[in-house]
């Protein structure tokens, strides 16, 4: 009886990363239905059998990418929420952490923010809506905290969260399709300040 293939070694990890990165870029631009495994293989510089070695199906590849995308976006969020600071600083740091992910992995960030257009149709094997909602709720909690402390104006907290994530998502999409180059960190900081200024309670 032929022994099953061993688990991927550390030497195989770069190929897996190339597959995930290529899939993120293609899914974010073309969508799930518009992307084939052949497309991903060509973009990643690997063979289709190698993709199927790491991922049992196109859906499983999509699910793995989605899990990692949400984890990247949520990373550090709970730590920021637990630290003592003003709501304004907390929201600024929270969004700045997302900008860092965006800068380092624009395709993954754009993919995560486009997931709801397709993911509900796919048997992904995990509750992606709960994961996405947890990320969204982190921002809502900070906005509610700021409103309770008089730092933020009385707007719908969920509307503010939508605006914040949509702004970052559009920036990621523009980076991904080459409409703009990555902004210097000073300008990214300025964008965050503009967003925060729009929700702050006006001075009496």
N, C-alpha and C positions, 0 to 999 in steps of 0.2 A: 504494500500500500504506500502510495506516494505521500511523503510528509507535507503538511500544509506549509505555505510560505511563512517565513519568520516575520516578525513585526519590523517595520522600517527602522533602520539604524539611523544614527546621527548623520551619516553620509547622505541619507536619502532626504533629509529634511529640507535642504535647499530646493529640491525639485518640488516638494509639496508646497513650499512657500511660493514658488514661481507659478504653480497651478492656481493657488488661491488668489494671488495678485492679478493674474491674467483674467480669471473668472470675475473678480470684483470689477475690473475695468469694463469688461464686455457686458456684464449684467447691468451695470450702472448706466451704460450708454444705449445698449440695444434691448435690454429687458431679458427675461428668462426665455420666452418663446423665440426671440430673435437670435439667441446664442446657441450654437451647437457644440458638442464635445470636440469636434474637429477644429472649430474656431479656437477653443480654449487651448487645445494641444498645440496648434500653430503659434498662438500668441505666447505660450509658455516655453516653447522650444522643446517639447517633450512628445512622446508618442501617446496615442489613445490608450493602449494597454497600460501604460504607466499611470495614467489618470485613474483608470478603473482599479488599479492595484491599491491606490490610496482611498478612492471613493467608489462605493458600490454602484452608484447611479448618478445621473445629472442632478436629481433631486437631493441626494445625500451631499453632493458637493455644494449645492446651494445652501442646504441647511447648515453645513459646517462653516461656511463663510458667514452666514447670518449670525450664528452663535459667536464667532470670533469678533465680528463687527460690533455686536451689541456689548460684548465684554470690553472691547477697546474703548467704546464710548462711555461705558459706565465706570471704568477703572478709576479709582480714586474719589469717586463721588461721595461715597459714604464717609470716607475719612474727612473730606472737606466739611460735610454736614455736621460732623461730631466735634469740630474744633471751635473754640470760643472766638467769635468775631462778629462784626456787624453783618446784617443781612446784605448790605451793599457789597461789602468785601467778599462775602461768601459767594454771592452770585457771580461776581467778577472772576473769582478764582475758579469757580465751577465752569464757567464758559471758557475761560482761558485754557483749562485742561482739555476741553473739547477742541479748541483751536489747535492745540499741540498735536492731537490725534489727526486732525484735518490736515495739518501741514506735513506730517510724516506719512500719512496714508490717505490721501484724498479719495482714491477709488473706494476704499473700504467705507469711509465716512459717507460718501455720496450713495453708495449701495445701501447702507443702513437706513438712510433717510428716504430711499425710494422703495423700501421693502413692502410697504402696505399695498402697492399697486399690483403685486403678484403673489406674495407669500400666502395669502388666505386661500388660494386655489391649490396649494401643494401639500402633500402629506409629509410634513417635515419631521415629525417624530418628537417635537418638543413645543412647549407653549411659547412661541415667539411673541405673541401679543402681550403676555404677562411680563416678559423681559423688556419689551419696548415700553410698556406702560410704567415699569419701575423706573426707567430712565426719565421719562416724562414727569413722573410724580416727584422726582428729586428736585426738579426746577420749580414745580408748583409749590412744594413745601417751603423753599427759600423765599419765593414771592409772597406767600401768605405770612411768613415770619416778618418780612420787611413791611408789609401793610400793617400788621399788628403793632409794630414798633414805630409806625409813622414815617418810615423811610421811603416807602413806595406809594404811589397814588393808588386810589381804589379802582383799579381795573380788574376785569375777570382774570384770576391767576392762571387759568388754563389758556386763555387767549394770549397772555404774556409768554407762557412757555412755548406755545405754537410759534409765535413771532420770533422768539430767540432761536429755536431749533431750525425754523425755516430759513432764517438769515444765514446761519452757518451752513445749512445744506446747500443753499444757492451758491455760496462761496466755494464749497467743495466741488459742486458741479462745474462751475466756471474754471476752476483749476484743472479738473479732469479732462475737459474737452478742449483745453488750450485757449480759451477766450482771454484769460489774463494770466500773468505770471504770479507766483507767490508774492504776497505783499511783504515788505520788511516788517519785522516784529513790532517796530514803533507804530506803523500804520495799523497793524492788526489790533494793537492796544487802543489806538484811537477809535477804531470801529466798535470795540467793546464799550468804550466810554460813551460813545454816541447812543448805543443801545440802552445802556444803563440810565443815561440822562433822560431818555424818553419815558422811563417808567418811574423816575424819582418824584417824590412829592415836592411840588413847588414850594420855595421858601415863603414864609408868611410875610 
